[in-house]
Structure formats: structure tokens, C-alpha cells
Amino acid sequence: MSQDQWTAVDHYISDLFIPPDAALEAALTRSAAAGLPSINVAPNQGKLLHMLARLIGARAILEIGTLGAYSTIWLARALPTDGFLITLEAKPEHAKIAQENLRQAGLTSQVEVRLGPAIETLPQIAAENKGPFDLVFIDADKQGTPEYFRWALDLSRKGSLIIVDNVVRGGKVIDATSTDPNVQGIQRFHQWVAAEPRVSATALQTVGSKGYDGLTFIEVIN
Ligand code: SAM
């Protein structure tokens, strides 16, 4: 199996199930033109996020790691008209493009892009009593994932869904001797989730246009 094959099959899936979408495509084009890295979720993953948000009837969504708001658009479109999404982004140049992409997608009234390191904006959101959130999508710096999970739990309720991206890291997640802080962050996060009585979790390995990685899904049960 090769990256070319994974990418071709992702295109096959997207061609089948994801109709052309001007706002999403423009968001990717504008992000690329502005020099943002192409580390957004793939279209089929974005649709999975959208479907999960709809299936759980999410009215309040928190995203940690905005980039150009590609996943944000998928998630926000799952909201009812009175729902809202807050997305956290550390880099002003990313937040600026995200705002423009959200404006073009007609989502500015429901989505707030909050600028700053998540470790600073998460306590603000807690202090403002914005939660509980029905769905939290964690997709920022991976070494920060354990701390973001702590906040996600604090800002959740029984029945909330927490989804974490990039948890397999090309298989490096099983290397107990890894000195990569991103791998170590995911390992610490997984150890915590496995021992945490307030949640039930599983993880899936993924291959596709974004390479070999994975997603962890966490249901808050208590
Ligand atoms: N969720 C986006 C999508 O799929 O379209 C992709 C997010 S990208 C993988 C990660 C983003 O998190 C980047 O834009 C990066 O600047 C941001 N980020 C990294 N560290 C952060 C931090 N400490 N606080 C907030 N955002 C951070």
C-alpha cells in the first residue's frame, strides 16, 4: 500500500459522497494562497465530524486548532440555527484567513474565532461559562493534548463527545522510547484517557490523503 493509493481512494470516497462545495473549496484555496500548511482534515474526515455533530444534536461545539477553519466549517454547518461554535487559534495569520473563510461560508454569526494560545483562551472560556460543550474537537499542538483534554473534560457534560486528531502519528505512538514531544503528548493523553473513569474511549487508525494517522473518540459518561 502506498500514499498514492491512499490518496486515490480518498478521492474515490470524496467523489462518491461529498458533492462539490464552493465555500469549502474556496477555504482551502484561500488558505493555500496565504501560505497556510495543508494540515486540515481531509474532506471525508470533515464530513465524519459533521455527521457526528449532527447525530449527537450538538448545539455547542468547541474546537482547539482552527488553521483556515476548514474543519470549523464542516462542524459549524451541523449546528442548529441557535447553536454556536468557538474555535481557538494561536496564530494571528491563521485566524485572519479563518475569519475570511467563515465570512465567505456565511457562518460568522455562529462561529467565534478566539485568538491566543489555547492554554490561555481555555480558562477564559471556562470563566465566561460558555460550556458545557456537546462536542470538542482537539486538533492543535500535540504536546498540549493532555492539557486540552483536561479542559475539554471540564467544559463537557455527561454525553459529550471529545474527538482528538493525529493520534497515531505514522505509527510512532507505540514507540515507548520516542523523544518526539508530539508523540509523548499523545502517549500521555492516551494513558490518561485509559485510566479516566469519567470517559469511555476508542481510537481508529486512518490512512488517506493525509497519510497514516488516527483519531481518538471519547464519550463522557460521568
Ligand atoms: N482543525 C483544522 C482543520 O482540520 O482544518 C486544522 C488545525 S491545524 C492541524 C493546527 C492549528 O492549531 C494550527 O493553525 C496552529 O496554529 C494551531 N495551534 C497550534 N498550537 C496552538 C496553541 N497552543 N493554541 C491554539 N492553537 C494552536
Residues whose N, C-alpha, C, O or C-beta is under 5 A from the ligand:
A	BS01	SAM	I39 N40 V41 G65 T66 L67 A69 Y70 S71 L88 E89 A90 K91 H94 G116 P117 A118 D139 A140 D141
